[in-house]
Amino acid sequence: MDKVDWTILAALEADGRESFGALAERVSLTKTPCWTRVQTLEREGAIRGYRAVIDPVSVGLKLTAFVEVTIEFGSRVAFERAVEEHPAIIECYTTAGEADYLLQVMTSDVERLDSLLREELCRLPGVQRSATTICLKRIKDNGPITRAAGLLQERPA
């Protein structure tokens, strides 16, 4: 990727609805070459998709929690499949350390979180134990990937 590609990625990350005309002008290209570059970035997987960013609180999801989960050996495939299907699990990561997975869940309130933990997450395939941390205040989310990747570009080789 060259500097133009990085500029396109940063612009689309900031505003995925920016027109190709405005985007092309920003990167000093005409529309067709700009569109071609965007298509290439999509095809190569640098751009995974476009979506609206929803404010969780505005749709009733006032509580965010992080759940560390340890599972039984051999349960990985079934556990991960169940996680992908569960609507309250927003993100899931495998981890190195005390737990096997870190889940981000969102619920309406503490009562719903309690129900989620006691009646649903503990019954996912292979779950042995979990530890939950409740988020009190969101400081930063959806930070720009292009800024983080830019740090790699700035380091001398």
C-alpha positions as CSV (number, residue, x, y, z in Angstrom):
1,M,0.0,0.0,0.0
2,D,1.2,3.4,-0.8
3,K,0.5,6.8,0.7
4,V,-2.6,7.3,-1.4
5,D,-4.1,4.0,-0.2
6,W,-3.4,5.0,3.4
7,T,-5.1,8.3,2.8
8,I,-8.1,6.6,1.2
9,L,-8.4,4.2,4.2
10,A,-8.1,7.0,6.7
11,A,-10.8,9.0,4.9
12,L,-13.2,6.1,4.6
13,E,-12.6,5.1,8.2
14,A,-13.6,8.6,9.3
15,D,-16.6,8.8,7.0
16,G,-17.6,5.7,5.1
17,R,-20.3,7.6,3.3
18,E,-17.9,10.1,1.6
19,S,-18.6,10.4,-2.1
20,F,-16.1,9.1,-4.6
21,G,-15.8,12.6,-6.0
22,A,-14.9,14.1,-2.6
23,L,-12.6,11.1,-1.8
24,A,-10.8,11.4,-5.2
25,E,-10.3,15.1,-4.7
26,R,-8.9,14.5,-1.2
27,V,-6.2,12.1,-2.7
28,S,-5.6,14.1,-5.9
29,L,-7.0,11.5,-8.2
30,T,-9.9,11.4,-10.6
31,K,-13.0,9.3,-9.7
32,T,-12.2,6.2,-11.7
33,P,-8.7,5.6,-10.4
34,C,-9.9,6.3,-6.9
35,W,-12.8,3.9,-7.2
36,T,-10.4,1.3,-8.6
37,R,-8.1,1.7,-5.6
38,V,-11.1,1.3,-3.2
39,Q,-12.2,-1.8,-5.0
40,T,-8.7,-3.2,-4.7
41,L,-8.6,-2.4,-1.0
42,E,-11.9,-4.2,-0.6
43,R,-10.9,-7.2,-2.6
44,E,-7.6,-7.5,-0.6
45,G,-9.4,-7.3,2.7
46,A,-8.1,-4.0,3.9
47,I,-11.6,-2.7,3.8
48,R,-13.9,-5.3,5.4
49,G,-17.2,-3.5,4.9
50,Y,-19.2,-0.4,5.6
51,R,-21.7,0.1,8.4
52,A,-23.4,2.6,10.6
53,V,-21.9,3.1,14.1
54,I,-24.7,2.7,16.6
55,D,-24.6,4.4,20.0
56,P,-25.4,1.5,22.4
57,V,-27.0,3.7,25.1
58,S,-29.4,5.2,22.6
59,V,-30.8,1.7,21.8
60,G,-31.0,0.6,25.5
61,L,-27.7,-1.1,25.9
62,K,-26.5,0.9,28.9
63,L,-24.1,-1.7,30.5
64,T,-20.9,-3.0,29.0
65,A,-19.0,-5.9,30.6
66,F,-15.9,-7.9,29.8
67,V,-16.1,-11.6,30.7
68,E,-13.0,-13.7,30.9
69,V,-13.9,-17.4,30.1
70,T,-11.9,-20.6,30.6
71,I,-13.2,-23.6,28.7
72,E,-12.6,-27.4,28.8
73,F,-9.9,-28.7,26.4
74,G,-11.5,-29.8,23.2
75,S,-14.5,-27.4,23.4
76,R,-13.0,-24.6,21.2
77,V,-15.0,-25.2,18.1
78,A,-18.4,-25.6,19.8
79,F,-17.7,-22.7,22.1
80,E,-16.7,-20.3,19.3
81,R,-19.7,-21.3,17.2
82,A,-22.0,-20.6,20.2
83,V,-20.3,-17.2,20.8
84,E,-20.8,-16.2,17.2
85,E,-24.5,-16.9,17.5
86,H,-25.1,-15.2,20.8
87,P,-26.6,-11.7,20.3
88,A,-25.3,-10.1,23.6
89,I,-21.7,-11.0,22.8
90,I,-20.4,-8.1,20.8
91,E,-16.8,-9.1,20.5
92,C,-14.7,-12.2,21.4
93,Y,-11.0,-12.7,21.5
94,T,-8.7,-15.7,22.3
95,T,-6.2,-14.7,25.0
96,A,-2.9,-15.8,26.4
97,G,-3.0,-15.8,30.2
98,E,-5.4,-16.8,32.9
99,A,-8.4,-17.2,30.7
100,D,-8.9,-18.7,27.2
101,Y,-11.3,-16.0,25.9
102,L,-12.3,-12.4,26.5
103,L,-15.9,-11.5,25.7
104,Q,-17.4,-8.0,25.4
105,V,-21.1,-8.1,26.2
106,M,-23.7,-5.4,26.3
107,T,-27.0,-5.5,28.2
108,S,-29.6,-3.1,29.4
109,D,-28.8,-3.2,33.1
110,V,-27.2,-5.2,35.9
111,E,-30.2,-7.5,36.3
112,R,-30.0,-8.5,32.6
113,L,-26.2,-9.0,33.0
114,D,-26.8,-11.3,36.0
115,S,-29.3,-13.3,34.0
116,L,-27.0,-13.5,31.0
117,L,-24.1,-14.7,33.2
118,R,-26.0,-17.2,35.3
119,E,-28.4,-18.6,32.7
120,E,-26.7,-18.2,29.3
121,L,-22.9,-17.7,29.2
122,C,-22.2,-20.4,31.9
123,R,-24.1,-22.9,29.6
124,L,-22.0,-22.2,26.5
125,P,-20.2,-25.4,25.4
126,G,-17.2,-26.2,27.6
127,V,-17.3,-23.3,30.0
128,Q,-15.5,-24.1,33.2
129,R,-15.3,-20.7,34.8
130,S,-15.7,-17.0,34.1
131,A,-14.8,-13.7,35.7
132,T,-16.6,-10.5,34.9
133,T,-15.5,-6.8,34.9
134,I,-18.2,-4.2,34.5
135,C,-17.4,-1.1,32.5
136,L,-18.2,2.1,34.4
137,K,-17.4,4.6,31.7
138,R,-16.4,4.2,28.0
139,I,-13.4,6.5,27.4
140,K,-12.5,5.5,23.9
141,D,-13.9,3.1,21.4
142,N,-13.7,2.6,17.6
143,G,-10.3,4.2,17.6
144,P,-9.0,4.7,14.0
145,I,-7.0,1.6,12.8
146,T,-5.2,3.8,10.3
147,R,-3.7,5.9,13.1
148,A,-2.4,2.8,14.9
149,A,-1.1,1.4,11.6
150,G,0.5,4.7,10.9
151,L,2.8,4.1,13.9
152,L,4.2,1.1,12.0
153,Q,4.9,3.3,9.0
154,E,6.8,5.9,11.1
155,R,9.3,3.5,12.6
156,P,12.6,3.2,10.7
157,A,13.2,-0.1,9.1
